[in-house]
Structures are given as structure tokens and as C-alpha cells.
Amino acid sequence: MTKYAPPVFYNGSCLKKRGSEGYRGCFVYYELYMDAFFLENFCLDFLLLFLTGIAAKLPIRFGRMAVGAAFGGLCSCLLLFLFPGEGGLLFPAALAMALLMVKGSYQIPFGQRKRLLRSTAVFFGMAFLLGGVLPVLRLGFTLPVILSSIAGTALIYAALRLKEKWKYETENLTEVTLFWNGRQKKLFALRDTGNRLVDPYFGKPVAVVEYQAVKELFNQKTKVLWIPYQTVGKQSGCLPGICLDCLFINRDGEEKKIDRPIVAVSKETLNGAGRYQMILPSTLIDD
């Protein structure tokens, strides 16, 4: 470990000696371990960047955040080593550090000044929000405390993301009825703006349905169209597509009929919670 011990002089409560014109002061000497100081600042900066990403709804990349937090911890160590006791340099240096950390962590170009300054302001807001907690933590700052803080923040983040996902699904759920060859099947579908699947023959939007939800609707003689697909994760392949007789969409009490829609049948579960069994492209509903 590296020791660094700048002397600190306290004279705010100095007492004047009797019979003397001078003041009695005292020097306080303490030891600071640079590696522990860096680790502390790294963890706190990482936590602040994480909270900033949640509050400002920025794309969170843990690797970039770790690099940004390491940059902040290194700069804090350099400032302490090069300019001990220079309080006037702290605010402009902290402003520059925060600006660069936010820019690097969330890839915000300097050309987007308003977005960069707004995100940096959120970073400082999070720092002030934690300002009442951090001094207490510093009295007994240990690695378990740091890890507990990060774990607690991660749980809060996961809960917020789950809440947003649940809200989105609730607002975009609709009841649908599929008709094919004299049979019908009711199920719940999710209106998805990200579904860009189209059939390669006519360019019509294609819905996706779970096989388990409609397996009794079709038989082995059903004619299929093979629909090529590619996911965000670069997974690609073909799904069997079936042209239905019609599809009824019940949304907000209004029923809409779609003639001859094409649905792609997937053997994978579309929603782990079972809230919906079909994904509808938004163009199919909004047209």
C-alpha cells in the first residue's frame, strides 16, 4: 500500500498564550492509503454514474461506467497528491471530471451540449443526494459497505426496470381472436413497435404467436410460408408462417378485423410470466 500524509494545520480554535503575542496552534498528521482512497472513489463514482444513468434514462454500459469511475478515482488521487489543501481547485476540477466521466460512460458527444450538461447536472444532483450519507460511510468505510451499496442500488435498478416493463406491457396488451378453417382461438397479444417482421412475398406485417397457444387450431395439412427473421442479438433463421382467415383485435372496447393476416409460429415462450402469447406489429393495429 502507498502511504500519503499531507500535514493539516488547525487554528480555528487556537488559544492565545498568556503573556505571549502569538497563537498556539496544532499540527494534525494522518496517514492516507492511496490504493484505499482510489478504491473508495472508484466505487462511489461508479455508484453515481449508475444512478445518473437510471435517473437520466441513459443507455447503461457497465464496462464504460467502470472505465469512467476508474478515471474519476485516478484524477482524485492526482489532485490530492499534486494540490493538497488547495480547496479552490476542487469545484472546477470536480466539474471537469464529472463532465468527462459522464461523456465517456454514456458516449455523449460534445456536440450535444444540452444533453451532456443536463446529464452532468444529474450526476451532481445524485452526489448531493448522497451527500448526507457519504460522510457517515467515510467514518467506517469498508469494502462490505461499498459492495452492499452497489448491490442495493442494483436491486433498486432491477425493480425500476421491472416496473417499467410491466407498465409497458399493461398499456399495450390487447385481446385477439384468431379464425382459421372454421376454428377460433382467443388469447392475449402485445402491441410491439419493435416488431418489423414482414413476409418476403407480399411485404405484409407478420405477427408472432406461441405454438403451444395455437397448436389445436391447426392440423398437419396446414400450408406454411417460411418467414426469415433476425433478432437484435443477431440470431437468425426461419419461422413457419400461416395465413389465417381473419383476426379480430379488441382494443379499448373497439373491435378491428384484419383479413388474411399472416402469423409466424414460434416454439419459444414469448413471455415468461404468461401475460401474452402473441406479438402484434404496431403497423397491423394502427393501419
VOPAGU-2260 file (C-alpha; in pm, 1 decimal, decimal comma):
REM VOPAGU-2260
SITE   aa  ch    i         X         Y         Z
SITE  MET   A    0       0,0       0,0       0,0
SITE  THR   A    1     112,4     356,2     -67,5
SITE  LYS   A    2     107,7     595,0     224,5
SITE  TYR   A    3      47,1     964,3     171,1
SITE  ALA   A    4      28,6    1202,1     465,2
SITE  PRO   A    5     -13,8    1574,0     398,1
SITE  PRO   A    6       3,2    1776,9     722,7
SITE  VAL   A    7    -310,2    1966,0     818,8
SITE  PHE   A    8    -292,2    2276,6    1036,9
SITE  TYR   A    9    -589,7    2366,9    1253,8
SITE  ASN   A   10    -602,9    2712,2    1410,4
SITE  GLY   A   11    -974,6    2778,2    1421,0
SITE  SER   A   12    -987,3    2705,9    1793,2
SITE  CYS   A   13    -640,7    2826,6    1882,6
SITE  LEU   A   14    -594,2    2980,6    2223,2
SITE  LYS   A   15    -377,7    3280,6    2290,0
SITE  LYS   A   16     -99,8    3214,6    2538,6
SITE  ARG   A   17     -89,4    3433,9    2841,0
SITE  GLY   A   18     189,1    3684,6    2813,8
SITE  SER   A   19     251,8    3594,9    2452,3
SITE  GLU   A   20     156,7    3769,4    2130,8
SITE  GLY   A   21     143,5    3452,1    1927,6
SITE  TYR   A   22    -119,4    3186,0    1890,6
SITE  ARG   A   23     -97,9    2830,4    1997,1
SITE  GLY   A   24    -177,3    2602,1    1704,1
SITE  CYS   A   25    -151,4    2232,5    1639,6
SITE  PHE   A   26     -49,7    2011,2    1351,1
SITE  VAL   A   27    -261,4    1705,1    1281,4
SITE  TYR   A   28     -78,1    1433,6    1092,7
SITE  TYR   A   29    -269,6    1144,1     941,6
SITE  GLU   A   30    -191,2     862,3     703,3
SITE  LEU   A   31    -388,1     807,3     385,2
SITE  TYR   A   32    -351,3     493,5     178,0
SITE  MET   A   33    -373,3     586,3    -188,8
SITE  ASP   A   34    -493,6     244,1    -301,2
SITE  ALA   A   35    -779,1     250,8     -47,7
SITE  PHE   A   36    -855,7     611,5    -143,3
SITE  PHE   A   37    -869,1     512,3    -511,3
SITE  LEU   A   38   -1094,7     213,3    -439,2
SITE  GLU   A   39   -1331,2     428,5    -237,0
SITE  ASN   A   40   -1357,3     693,4    -508,2
SITE  PHE   A   41   -1390,4     430,8    -781,0
SITE  CYS   A   42   -1685,1     263,7    -608,1
SITE  LEU   A   43   -1857,6     593,4    -527,9
SITE  ASP   A   44   -1809,7     726,9    -881,3
SITE  PHE   A   45   -1941,3     400,3   -1024,7
SITE  LEU   A   46   -2244,8     424,2    -798,8
SITE  LEU   A   47   -2308,1     786,7    -901,2
SITE  LEU   A   48   -2273,1     704,0   -1271,6
SITE  PHE   A   49   -2513,3     414,6   -1226,7
SITE  LEU   A   50   -2772,9     632,8   -1053,1
SITE  THR   A   51   -2723,6     902,6   -1317,7
SITE  GLY   A   52   -2797,4     652,1   -1593,1
SITE  ILE   A   53   -3117,7     544,8   -1419,7
SITE  ALA   A   54   -3238,5     898,9   -1346,6
SITE  ALA   A   55   -3148,2    1040,3   -1690,0
SITE  LYS   A   56   -3260,9     723,5   -1874,2
SITE  LEU   A   57   -2924,4     680,0   -2044,5
SITE  PRO   A   58   -2805,8     352,6   -2200,5
SITE  ILE   A   59   -2616,2     177,9   -1921,4
SITE  ARG   A   60   -2292,4       0,3   -2016,8
SITE  PHE   A   61   -2116,4    -138,6   -1711,1
SITE  GLY   A   62   -1779,4    -164,1   -1884,3
SITE  ARG   A   63   -1777,9     203,1   -1984,2
SITE  MET   A   64   -1901,9     302,5   -1640,0
SITE  ALA   A   65   -1613,8     110,6   -1481,6
SITE  VAL   A   66   -1364,8     294,3   -1705,3
SITE  GLY   A   67   -1526,6     628,3   -1620,0
SITE  ALA   A   68   -1519,7     551,2   -1247,1
SITE  ALA   A   69   -1153,6     446,5   -1269,9
SITE  PHE   A   70   -1076,8     775,8   -1444,5
SITE  GLY   A   71   -1252,4     966,6   -1166,3
SITE  GLY   A   72   -1068,4     774,4    -893,5
SITE  LEU   A   73    -732,7     832,8   -1061,1
SITE  CYS   A   74    -798,5    1205,7   -1101,3
SITE  SER   A   75    -900,0    1231,6    -735,0
SITE  CYS   A   76    -571,0    1070,8    -630,8
SITE  LEU   A   77    -369,4    1300,7    -858,0
SITE  LEU   A   78    -545,5    1611,6    -726,7
SITE  LEU   A   79    -482,8    1508,9    -367,9
SITE  PHE   A   80    -116,9    1436,1    -439,0
SITE  LEU   A   81     -41,2    1743,0    -652,7
SITE  PHE   A   82    -258,3    2003,5    -479,7
SITE  PRO   A   83    -306,2    1908,3    -113,0
SITE  GLY   A   84    -517,1    2158,1      75,3
SITE  GLU   A   85    -599,9    2363,3    -236,7
SITE  GLY   A   86    -975,7    2382,9    -184,4
SITE  GLY   A   87   -1022,9    2644,7    -454,8
SITE  LEU   A   88    -932,7    2393,2    -723,0
SITE  LEU   A   89   -1182,3    2130,9    -611,9
SITE  PHE   A   90   -1500,3    2260,8    -776,0
SITE  PRO   A   91   -1365,1    2332,8   -1127,3
SITE  ALA   A   92   -1167,7    2008,4   -1116,4
SITE  ALA   A   93   -1474,7    1812,2    -999,8
SITE  LEU   A   94   -1684,7    1974,6   -1272,6
SITE  ALA   A   95   -1435,8    1878,1   -1543,2
SITE  MET   A   96   -1400,5    1525,6   -1403,8
SITE  ALA   A   97   -1777,2    1472,4   -1387,2
SITE  LEU   A   98   -1822,1    1607,1   -1740,2
SITE  LEU   A   99   -1561,3    1369,1   -1881,0
SITE  MET   A  100   -1687,3    1071,8   -1678,3
SITE  VAL   A  101   -2045,4    1120,5   -1796,3
SITE  LYS   A  102   -1935,1    1178,3   -2155,6
SITE  GLY   A  103   -1720,1     865,3   -2163,9
SITE  SER   A  104   -1962,7     641,6   -1976,4
SITE  TYR   A  105   -2262,4     725,6   -2194,0
SITE  GLN   A  106   -2090,6     822,2   -2522,7
SITE  ILE   A  107   -2243,8    1169,2   -2535,0
SITE  PRO   A  108   -2059,8    1378,5   -2797,0
SITE  PHE   A  109   -1952,3    1732,7   -2715,3
SITE  GLY   A  110   -2181,1    1849,1   -2996,7
SITE  GLN   A  111   -2484,5    1755,6   -2785,4
SITE  ARG   A  112   -2411,2    2021,7   -2524,8
SITE  LYS   A  113   -2754,9    2038,3   -2367,6
SITE  ARG   A  114   -2774,8    1662,9   -2320,3
SITE  LEU   A  115   -2420,8    1646,5   -2182,0
SITE  LEU   A  116   -2472,4    1935,8   -1939,3
SITE  ARG   A  117   -2811,3    1800,9   -1830,2
SITE  SER   A  118   -2663,4    1456,2   -1762,3
SITE  THR   A  119   -2371,6    1611,3   -1572,4
SITE  ALA   A  120   -2619,2    1813,2   -1364,5
SITE  VAL   A  121   -2800,0    1488,7   -1280,9
SITE  PHE   A  122   -2464,0    1341,4   -1176,0
SITE  PHE   A  123   -2406,5    1630,3    -933,6
SITE  GLY   A  124   -2765,2    1602,5    -813,9
SITE  MET   A  125   -2705,9    1238,9    -724,6
SITE  ALA   A  126   -2383,2    1337,9    -549,6
SITE  PHE   A  127   -2566,5    1599,4    -341,1
SITE  LEU   A  128   -2844,2    1349,0    -271,7
SITE  LEU   A  129   -2590,0    1107,9    -128,4
SITE  GLY   A  130   -2402,3    1389,3      44,3
SITE  GLY   A  131   -2574,0    1325,6     374,2
SITE  VAL   A  132   -2495,6     954,2     362,6
SITE  LEU   A  133   -2137,3     950,9     241,7
SITE  PRO   A  134   -1980,7    1135,9     537,1
SITE  VAL   A  135   -2126,3     875,0     767,7
SITE  LEU   A  136   -1995,0     597,1     547,3
SITE  ARG   A  137   -1649,3     751,9     540,9
SITE  LEU   A  138   -1622,3     711,9     919,6
SITE  GLY   A  139   -1624,6     338,4     877,7
SITE  PHE   A  140   -1582,7     285,1     506,3
SITE  THR   A  141   -1514,4     -77,7     433,5
SITE  LEU   A  142   -1537,4    -299,1     128,7
SITE  PRO   A  143   -1854,6    -475,1     256,2
SITE  VAL   A  144   -2022,5    -134,0     288,3
SITE  ILE   A  145   -1925,8     -48,0     -68,7
SITE  LEU   A  146   -2046,1    -381,3    -204,8
SITE  SER   A  147   -2370,8    -357,2      -6,8
SITE  SER   A  148   -2435,4     -10,9    -150,1
SITE  ILE   A  149   -2375,4    -131,3    -505,6
SITE  ALA   A  150   -2591,4    -440,8    -452,7
SITE  GLY   A  151   -2872,8    -231,3    -306,2
SITE  THR   A  152   -2857,8       7,5    -599,7
SITE  ALA   A  153   -2862,0    -283,2    -843,9
SITE  LEU   A  154   -3174,6    -421,8    -676,8
SITE  ILE   A  155   -3344,8     -81,4    -697,6
SITE  TYR   A  156   -3248,0     -56,1   -1064,9
SITE  ALA   A  157   -3383,0    -405,4   -1137,5
SITE  ALA   A  158   -3708,9    -321,7    -959,4
SITE  LEU   A  159   -3749,5       1,4   -1157,8
SITE  ARG   A  160   -3682,7    -177,2   -1487,6
SITE  LEU   A  161   -3932,5    -448,4   -1396,9
SITE  LYS   A  162   -4190,3    -182,5   -1309,9
SITE  GLU   A  163   -4134,3      -5,2   -1644,0
SITE  LYS   A  164   -4162,6    -332,5   -1834,4
SITE  TRP   A  165   -4483,7    -425,8   -1651,4
SITE  LYS   A  166   -4632,2     -81,9   -1721,5
SITE  TYR   A  167   -4541,0    -101,9   -2090,6
SITE  GLU   A  168   -4693,4    -446,3   -2126,6
SITE  THR   A  169   -5011,2    -344,4   -1943,4
SITE  GLU   A  170   -5061,3     -40,7   -2166,8
SITE  ASN   A  171   -5003,6    -242,0   -2484,9
SITE  LEU   A  172   -5188,6    -564,8   -2407,4
SITE  THR   A  173   -5493,3    -645,9   -2616,5
SITE  GLU   A  174   -5727,2    -941,8   -2660,0
SITE  VAL   A  175   -5731,2   -1106,3   -3002,6
SITE  THR   A  176   -5933,1   -1383,5   -3166,5
SITE  LEU   A  177   -5779,5   -1596,4   -3441,5
SITE  PHE   A  178   -6002,4   -1762,0   -3704,9
SITE  TRP   A  179   -5882,8   -2042,4   -3931,3
SITE  ASN   A  180   -6078,4   -2308,2   -4119,8
SITE  GLY   A  181   -6389,9   -2277,6   -3903,7
SITE  ARG   A  182   -6197,5   -2279,3   -3575,1
SITE  GLN   A  183   -6116,7   -1992,7   -3342,4
SITE  LYS   A  184   -5879,5   -1919,1   -3057,1
SITE  LYS   A  185   -5877,4   -1630,5   -2809,4
SITE  LEU   A  186   -5555,9   -1512,9   -2647,7
SITE  PHE   A  187   -5370,5   -1201,2   -2536,5
SITE  ALA   A  188   -5126,9   -1016,7   -2760,2
SITE  LEU   A  189   -4869,2    -744,2   -2706,8
SITE  ARG   A  190   -4856,1    -446,3   -2940,3
SITE  ASP   A  191   -4487,0    -415,0   -3019,1
SITE  THR   A  192   -4342,5    -116,1   -3205,3
SITE  GLY   A  193   -4015,2    -305,4   -3244,9
SITE  ASN   A  194   -4167,4    -592,3   -3442,2
SITE  ARG   A  195   -4050,2    -529,7   -3800,2
SITE  LEU   A  196   -4115,1    -881,7   -3925,9
SITE  VAL   A  197   -4266,1    -895,1   -4276,6
SITE  ASP   A  198   -4328,2   -1178,3   -4517,1
SITE  PRO   A  199   -4084,9   -1186,1   -4811,1
SITE  TYR   A  200   -4358,2   -1249,7   -5068,0
SITE  PHE   A  201   -4607,1    -965,9   -5021,9
SITE  GLY   A  202   -4432,8    -738,1   -4770,9
SITE  LYS   A  203   -4720,1    -768,8   -4523,4
SITE  PRO   A  204   -4651,3    -727,2   -4148,3
SITE  VAL   A  205   -4627,8   -1058,8   -3965,8
SITE  ALA   A  206   -4743,2   -1133,1   -3611,8
SITE  VAL   A  207   -4571,9   -1395,1   -3394,0
SITE  VAL   A  208   -4764,0   -1648,8   -3186,3
SITE  GLU   A  209   -4661,0   -1926,1   -2948,6
SITE  TYR   A  210   -4702,7   -2278,3   -3082,6
SITE  GLN   A  211   -4843,4   -2408,3   -2753,3
SITE  ALA   A  212   -5119,0   -2145,6   -2764,4
SITE  VAL   A  213   -5246,9   -2236,9   -3114,0
SITE  LYS   A  214   -5143,8   -2597,7   -3168,4
SITE  GLU   A  215   -5506,3   -2718,0   -3151,8
SITE  LEU   A  216   -5607,9   -2457,7   -3410,1
SITE  PHE   A  217   -5409,5   -2606,0   -3697,4
SITE  ASN   A  218   -5360,2   -2954,9   -3836,8
SITE  GLN   A  219   -5078,4   -3136,4   -4013,1
SITE  LYS   A  220   -5210,8   -3041,4   -4356,7
SITE  THR   A  221   -5177,4   -2670,2   -4291,5
SITE  LYS   A  222   -4982,5   -2492,3   -4562,5
SITE  VAL   A  223   -4699,9   -2279,0   -4435,8
SITE  LEU   A  224   -4490,1   -1991,0   -4563,9
SITE  TRP   A  225   -4133,2   -1971,1   -4436,8
SITE  ILE   A  226   -4063,8   -1630,6   -4281,7
SITE  PRO   A  227   -3696,9   -1533,7   -4238,9
SITE  TYR   A  228   -3615,0   -1341,3   -3922,0
SITE  GLN   A  229   -3321,3   -1185,7   -3741,4
SITE  THR   A  230   -3319,2   -1077,3   -3377,1
SITE  VAL   A  231   -3132,8    -793,1   -3209,0
SITE  GLY   A  232   -2878,6   -1046,3   -3084,6
SITE  LYS   A  233   -2804,3   -1138,8   -3447,6
SITE  GLN   A  234   -2983,2   -1472,8   -3414,9
SITE  SER   A  235   -3141,2   -1560,8   -3747,5
SITE  GLY   A  236   -3348,7   -1835,9   -3904,3
SITE  CYS   A  237   -3691,5   -1908,2   -4049,0
SITE  LEU   A  238   -4031,0   -1944,2   -3882,9
SITE  PRO   A  239   -4330,8   -2124,8   -4031,2
SITE  GLY   A  240   -4595,7   -1872,0   -4128,2
SITE  ILE   A  241   -4967,2   -1941,2   -4164,5
SITE  CYS   A  242   -5224,7   -1725,2   -4338,3
SITE  LEU   A  243   -5534,1   -1700,7   -4116,2
SITE  ASP   A  244   -5887,8   -1646,0   -4240,4
SITE  CYS   A  245   -5914,9   -1334,2   -4023,8
SITE  LEU   A  246   -5809,2   -1181,1   -3695,6
SITE  PHE   A  247   -6018,6    -972,2   -3456,0
SITE  ILE   A  248   -5838,2    -723,1   -3231,2
SITE  ASN   A  249   -6026,9    -593,8   -2927,3
SITE  ARG   A  250   -5859,6    -273,5   -2809,1
SITE  ASP   A  251   -6016,1     -14,4   -2576,3
SITE  GLY   A  252   -6360,2    -161,5   -2633,8
SITE  GLU   A  253   -6333,2    -132,4   -3011,8
SITE  GLU   A  254   -6302,0    -435,5   -3236,8
SITE  LYS   A  255   -6093,8    -431,1   -3552,2
SITE  LYS   A  256   -6096,8    -702,3   -3817,5
SITE  ILE   A  257   -5784,3    -797,3   -4013,4
SITE  ASP   A  258   -5846,0   -1013,5   -4321,3
SITE  ARG   A  259   -5594,4   -1278,5   -4424,8
SITE  PRO   A  260   -5321,7   -1189,0   -4173,3
SITE  ILE   A  261   -5001,1   -1390,1   -4159,9
SITE  VAL   A  262   -4876,3   -1523,4   -3827,2
SITE  ALA   A  263   -4538,5   -1682,4   -3764,2
SITE  VAL   A  264   -4543,8   -1972,2   -3518,7
SITE  SER   A  265   -4264,1   -1987,2   -3261,4
SITE  LYS   A  266   -4188,4   -2278,3   -3031,3
SITE  GLU   A  267   -4031,7   -2041,2   -2779,9
SITE  THR   A  268   -4228,9   -1878,2   -2498,7
SITE  LEU   A  269   -4286,8   -1510,2   -2574,6
SITE  ASN   A  270   -4345,9   -1404,7   -2216,1
SITE  GLY   A  271   -4214,2   -1589,9   -1913,4
SITE  ALA   A  272   -4497,6   -1464,5   -1693,6
SITE  GLY   A  273   -4757,6   -1585,7   -1943,8
SITE  ARG   A  274   -4920,7   -1242,5   -1976,5
SITE  TYR   A  275   -4941,2   -1271,1   -2354,6
SITE  GLN   A  276   -4897,0   -1542,9   -2617,0
SITE  MET   A  277   -4875,0   -1330,8   -2930,7
SITE  ILE   A  278   -4679,7   -1027,7   -3054,2
SITE  LEU   A  279   -4856,6    -790,8   -3292,1
SITE  PRO   A  280   -4665,5    -540,6   -3504,8
SITE  SER   A  281   -4791,6    -190,2   -3433,1
SITE  THR   A  282   -4846,0    -132,2   -3807,0
SITE  LEU   A  283   -5105,2    -409,6   -3807,5
SITE  ILE   A  284   -5309,6    -233,0   -3537,2
SITE  ASP   A  285   -5255,9     130,4   -3629,5
SITE  ASP   A  286   -5320,3      97,0   -4002,7
